[in-house]
């Protein structure tokens, strides 16, 4: 087996990532969060990726999951919010 075949075998054996990166966001406290999406489960995860230097919130630490929920359709939610209840 030559080196190029060995490298190809290693790449082919690597599993697909479960979570795909979507976005980074800064919080008012200075912490930075990252949003990831697991397409096969329809789940979004938001976690703290960097602790703000002056953040005093005890639940903000590296790797802390702040949000884990099913994905939602923004347009569908907006349509429901615009509809007035009958009665």
Helices and strands as residue ranges (DSSP letters): H 3-13, E 20-26, E 32-38, E 43-50, E 65-70, H 74-82
